[in-house]
Amino acid sequence: MMKPIVFVLACCLLAACSSTEVVAPTMNVSVGQQLIDLKKAKDSGALSAKEWEQQKKILIDSVR
C-alpha cells in the first residue's frame, strides 16, 4: 500500500522541479573589466576588429 503513495509523492515532487522560468544571474562587472574582456576576445581571434569596435561602442554608449 505504501509503494503507490510514495510513487505519487515522488512524481509530484519531480513535476514541481520542471519550471520553465529562466533566472539570469546578477553580475556586477565593471565597464573597465568588460572592455578588458572584449580586448582579450579580439586578441585571441574570437572577435574581428570590426566586431570589437562595434561591441566597444555599444558598451561605452550604455553608460552614457
Secondary structure, DSSP 8 states (H G I E B T S, - for coil): -HHHHHHHHHHHHHHHT-------------HHHHHHHHHHHHHHTSS-HHHHHHHHHHHHHHT-
